[in-house]
Amino acid sequence: QVQLVESGGGLVQAGGSLRLSCAASGRTFSSYTMAWFRQAPGKEREFVAGILPSGASTGYLDSVKGRFTISRDGAKNTVYLQMNSLKPEDTAVYYCAATYGRTWSLSRFDYWGQGTQVTVSS
């Protein structure tokens, strides 16, 4: 019922910034909890940031708090992840995901984007 298309990944030096975008198809975007997950080579996929349908509540992985900001634009059916002060350990494939649940748990997310590579060089 929903397709997620990610963009904005790339190569950046440590301390730099990137803004990821996730464009959602479908007319029920405003009802979904949206989140970003990431997966580095050899590591399990982890929650990075999430935002509830209203946009009033957000959650973040502790290691990105104060550096990353998730937001959503209902008019554009798009979710963003602004990433500042990037560190080499942020290097991973970043995935956009959606669920009707009010949760950040990976297993609850029903729809996933294709992933976009973020590489932070030192």
Long-range contacts (C-beta under 8 A, 24 or more apart in sequence): 1-26, 1-28, 1-111, 2-26, 2-28, 2-29, 2-32, 2-98, 2-111, 3-111, 4-96, 4-97, 4-98, 4-111, 4-112, 4-113, 4-114, 5-113, 5-114, 6-94, 6-95, 6-96, 6-113, 6-114, 6-115, 6-116, 7-116, 8-116, 9-94, 9-116, 9-117, 9-118, 10-117, 10-118, 10-119, 11-119, 11-120, 11-121, 12-86, 12-118, 12-119, 12-120, 12-121, 13-120, 13-121, 13-122, 14-86, 14-87, 14-88, 14-120, 14-121, 14-122, 15-85, 15-86, 16-86, 16-120, 17-82, 17-83, 17-84, 17-85, 17-86, 18-83, 18-86, 18-118, 19-80, 19-81, 19-82, 19-83, 20-80, 20-81, 20-83, 20-94, 20-96, 20-116, 20-118, 21-78, 21-79, 21-80, 22-78, 22-79, 22-80, 22-81, 22-96, 22-113, 23-76, 23-77, 23-78, 24-77, 24-78, 24-79, 24-98, 25-77, 26-77, 29-74, 29-77, 30-74, 31-100, 32-98, 32-99, 32-100, 33-98, 33-99, 33-100, 33-101, 33-102, 33-103, 34-70, 34-72, 34-79, 34-96, 34-97, 34-98, 35-70, 35-96, 35-97, 35-98, 35-99, 35-104, 35-109, 36-70, 36-79, 36-81, 36-94, 36-95, 36-96, 36-97, 37-94, 37-95, 37-97, 37-106, 37-109, 38-90, 38-92, 38-93, 38-94, 38-95, 38-118, 39-92, 39-93, 39-95, 39-115, 40-91, 40-92, 40-93, 43-92, 45-95, 45-106, 47-104, 47-105, 47-106, 48-81, 48-94, 49-81, 50-104, 51-79, 52-102, 59-104, 63-89, 64-90, 83-118, 86-118, 86-120, 87-120, 88-120, 88-121, 88-122, 89-120, 90-118, 90-120, 91-118, 91-119, 91-120, 92-118, 93-117, 93-118, 94-118
